[in-house]
Amino acid sequence: MNKKELKFLHITGILDGISLLLLLSIAMPLKYFADLPIAVQITGSIHGAIFVTYLLSILIVQLRIRWAFKYSFMAGVVAFIPFGNFVFDRFIKKYDAKLA
């Protein structure tokens, strides 16, 4: 059961990282340089939904695997840093290997 939760955290973390990068590197420039605010509205909405799902997956892992609070805190903080989720994903893989 623990592997399922960590896999879900891994997937949502990667999706959150990708959506943040798309928002910052494509949608924001389109909004300000091409006068297309719809790009941010669409990408921002998608990113917001993925972000909430990522936060919920952190909570699920915290409760079911009984992660230390510092891991959950780090997982939440890296979501605000571009490429942060990709770096944190390495930690998730190492943690998952320990459980096996």
Secondary structure, DSSP 8 states (H G I E B T S, - for coil): -HHHHHHHHHHHHHHHHHHHHHIIIIIHHHHHHS--HHHHHHHHHHHHHHHHHHHHHHHHHHHHH---HHHHHHHHHHTTSTTHHHHHHHHHHHHHHHH-
